[in-house]
């Protein structure tokens, strides 16, 4: 079991990060604003105009601290890391498996089965916890989507065509996001969901979802590297230069729990409001800087929560689950497990 280490998020515009002994120091306009020991760090994520000294970057590379650079709205730009760890034989097996249509489809089946199950769990929780507050039309729409996701989930395990599996994913996304607005319990029209939009996000809910998906992707990529897998070579997502396809594959299982559910909680509990978002001239909607910090705190708190992992039958912190799933995928590729056991949120 890998101990969950901290990820440091730097969102202060114009920050200069440097090494001082075994500490990371943040200076802003020549004034020291923060100091943190590095021995507990696993990742360093820099948003916007954040700079780092060569000495700090070298220390991070040498000690396995991954440094990622993102735009102010969370779009991935670059990632710096030291020598790649892991077993070359495992990676060769990964490449062979992704090139074999049957083996590849077998992994995709279970990835999508986990995703659909967890999407259904988000809807199921709303039906269970707030049924008395739901309008009849909301209740009917959510019940229909829940049943539709169940039917799609039944289909996916009997299908070995990658094209058909990707088609089922699209059908499930339509069913799930088609009722996502029914899960929002605030009346403010600015905080309503108008359909999934990504590049750029065109409303506040999409801006929040995209930001959270970026955070989870970063954790998935770190987990895959830790397990010795190549995060760039995926099963569901096709290879593309610069895209962490396997990290995006692994992300699919965690979107409902680590991002979608958290986004709904932040909105429904009124921890975020219309004032936390800004609209750009292009029409893109972004989280404001202080609001990003609040979301990061909520994300880190969610990662410390515990739940029971259905496969290993142990209680684990949510932040550890990507590492567990990466290890299970590696065990499947090595032949230790007959199939990849997806993460099922119960």
C-alpha positions, 0 to 999 in steps of 0.5 A, a space after each residue: 500500500 502506497 502512502 498518500 503523499 501531498 500535492 502542492 498547488 500554487 495558484 498565486 500569479 507571479 510566484 517564484 518558487 525556490 529551494 532552501 535546504 529541504 524546503 520549498 519557498 514561495 516568493 512574491 515580489 521579493 517577499 517570502 509568502 510561504 515555506 513547506 518541507 519537501 519530504 512529504 511532497 509527491 507532486 507540485 502543480 503550478 497554475 498560471 504565471 508561476 516560475 521555479 528555480 533550476 535548483 528546485 526543479 533539479 531536486 524535484 526530478 531527483 526525488 520523484 516529485 512531479 512538477 506540472 504546469 497548467 494554464 490559469 483555468 487548469 488546461 495542462 501545458 507541460 510536466 517535468 519529471 526525473 528518470 522514468 521508473 517502472 518495469 520495461 517488460 510491463 510497458 512492452 506488455 502494455 503496448 502489445 495489449 493495446 495493439 491487440 484488438 481483443 485484449 484491448 477491448 477486454 480492458 475497455 469493457 471493464 473501464 466503461 463498466 466501472 464508469 457507467 456503474 459510478 455514473 448510475 451511483 451519482 443519479 441513484 444517490 440523488 434519487 435516494 437522498 432527495 426524492 421528497 424534494 424532487 419535482 415529478 418531472 425531475 424524478 421521472 427524468 433521473 429514474 429513466 437515465 438510471 435505468 438507461 445506464 443500467 441497460 448500457 452497462 449490461 451491454 458493455 460486458 458482452 461487446 468486444 468491438 472497440 468501435 461499438 464500445 466507444 459508441 456505448 460510451 457516447 450513449 451513456 454520456 448522453 443519458 448522464 449529462 442529459 439529466 445532470 442539470 436535474 441534480 443541481 438544487 439551486 435556482 440561480 440560472 448562472 449555475 445551471 448546466 446547459 450541456 457539456 462544453 469543454 474547449 472552452 467551457 461555456 458555463 459555470 458548471 462546465 468550468 468547474 467540471 473541467 477544472 476538477 477533471 484536470 486535477 484528477 487526470 494529474 493524479 491518475 498520471 502520477 499513479 500510472 507512472 508509479 505503477 510503471 505504466 506508460 500514461 501516454 498509451 491508452 486502451 479507450 483513448 487513441 494515441 495522440 502526441 502530447 495526450 496522456 491517453 491511459 491517464 484519461 482512460 483511468 480518469 473515466 472511472 473516477 469522474 463521478 466520485 472525485 469530480 462530478 459529485 464534488 462539483 454538485 456538492 460545492 454548488 448545492 451547498 452554496 460553497 460556490 456562487 455566481 461571483 466565483 466565475 468570470 466570463 471572458 470576451 470569447 465567451 469562455 467561463 473560468 473560475 476566479 483565482 481565489 475560487 480555484 483555491 477554494 476548490 483545491 482545498 475541497 478536492 484535497 479534503 475529498 481525497 482524505 475521505 475513506 470508503 471501502 474498496 469493493 475488490 481489495 475489501 479494505 477501507 482506503 482514502 479516496 486519494 489512494 484509489 487511482 494508485 490502487 487501480 493502476 496497480 490492479 491494471 499492472 497486475 492484469 497486464 502481467 497475467 496475475 489477474 484474469 481481468 482488470 477489476 474496475 473501481 465501483 463506487 458503493 
